[in-house]
Amino acid sequence: MLTNYFPVMKYTILILLAAMAVLTGCQKFLEKVPETALSSATFFKTQSDFQQAVNAGYEPLRSIYNVEKFYTTEMHSDNAYYYRNILFGATEQQENLADFAITVSGAVTTNSHVLTQYRQYYQIIARTNQILSSIDAVDFPAASKNNLKGQALFLRAWSYFDLVRLFGKVPLHLVPAVSRSEAALPLSAEDSVYLQIEADALAATTLLPNKATQEPGRATSGAAKTLLADAYMAQKKWALAEPLLKDIVTNDTYALIPDYNNVFSGTNDNKNNQESIFEIQYMEGSAGYNGSQIYNMLPMPLTHDEIQPIIQVSNPQDLSGEGNNAPTPDLIAAFEAGDLRKDATIGYVTASGSALTNKNYPYCKKYAKPHALWFNTGNNIPVYRYAEVLLMLAEVLNEENKTAEGLPYLNQVRARAGLAPSTASAPSDVRDAIFRERRVELSFECKRWFDLVHSGTFLNVITAYGERVKANPEAYYYPPGAVPPNNAFTVITATYPLPADEGALSPYY
């Protein structure tokens, strides 16, 4: 397990003091650096300093994948909805994401989850920019330097990849901001952002070691190749993605785990397994590195007796409030008969205190792992798995009119699920089959919204989905008599508006 994944207090103090030093604007202070205080002038001097800084670059991912990423990509799709609990009242920020009804004014939004995710990615970018601007000036072994630089490049590329898919045009920060005026940049065109993602990820593929020699949990050459191929595919650069994906399949050591039930990590076991290409690291316990995803994915209210079989903690407590990421009837119906993944993905729990007529609710089982401490989990969250690489390669080959060559990769994934080979043969039918497979294979892995946009189907799919929700609210976890708000499914756009709080700080939004 990655032992230094999270930032230490020393690095947090560094960031604060460095920011204070920049904002003083005092020339004499800048000329004479206090040697007893941490700052960018005194900290980035040793390999250990850069190791700590890289660890800090990973840290915001833990928060992003604990809450926001699931709201903005799974619940903001036809895969998941919220569990409406009239005993608690509305949770407007989450509901607006699920209902495609976020408030927009002047091309910005006040949605708090959009703001939080945006800021967390730029926190990674700021930290990696500081590393990349300083590391070449410090002398330490080349292999270690390349590894750390590669990780920083991967993290920056990944952050911009999510930002450009979520928001489209975004500010492109590539060096540390040393003055207030440099903190606000014009919005860069999507093509420019993608060019930087490609440059960073490509460099990372050559600098990073492979999984066999890298410390578990850190970015690897395989993760960088997968990211680069993903970025190429988002732009329909199929010919550039193909050799990367074939290299992963042929030369890297990833493999499908035979039993889909064993793909996802427990709170203390099965982490960074043979199918894992990159995953977000969590650790159960009091150190503050834990997650709590499953607690955000359950219907409420639940009694401690009802929740105990799901999480198996020693001190279960009643849950009240309003749950999120409820598997939709649409997702449940997408599993073919005999698909072994269904039982590993969808569980059911009786919520006796619910106002719903049918009190038997579905929930996501992928992250419902036994653990010891209440609201404190240690299971990792997958970002890239080998199964996705196989589906990516199938898609690329199909789009290059090599459909017959691509079908075996699709069918590898289906075979593991206990399904017969796909009967699709025409490229358009194979394309549809691949996206159906991605939906069930990768459900609740923060892929669905991006897939809808990538396939160009998001408007038609979400419009039809919204009509089903409004026509039968109780099937989507509304108590009898409750209905979606009037503005539900009225803001169906490919990207999110930029956060209003950030717009207030920049003349360019």
PyMOL commands that set and color helices and strands:
alter all, ss='L'
color gray80, all
select helices_A, chain A and resi 9-24+27-31+40-43+47-73+92-98+112-137+142-167+180-183+190-207+221-234+238-251+260-262+293-296+304-311+329-334+341-345+386-399+403-416+427-441+448-454+458-471+473-476+500-503
alter helices_A, ss='H'
color red, helices_A
select strands_A, chain A and resi 80-81+104-105+108-109+170-171+187-188+276-280+326-327+346-350+360-364+381-385+498-499
alter strands_A, ss='S'
color yellow, strands_A
deselect
rebuild
show_as cartoon
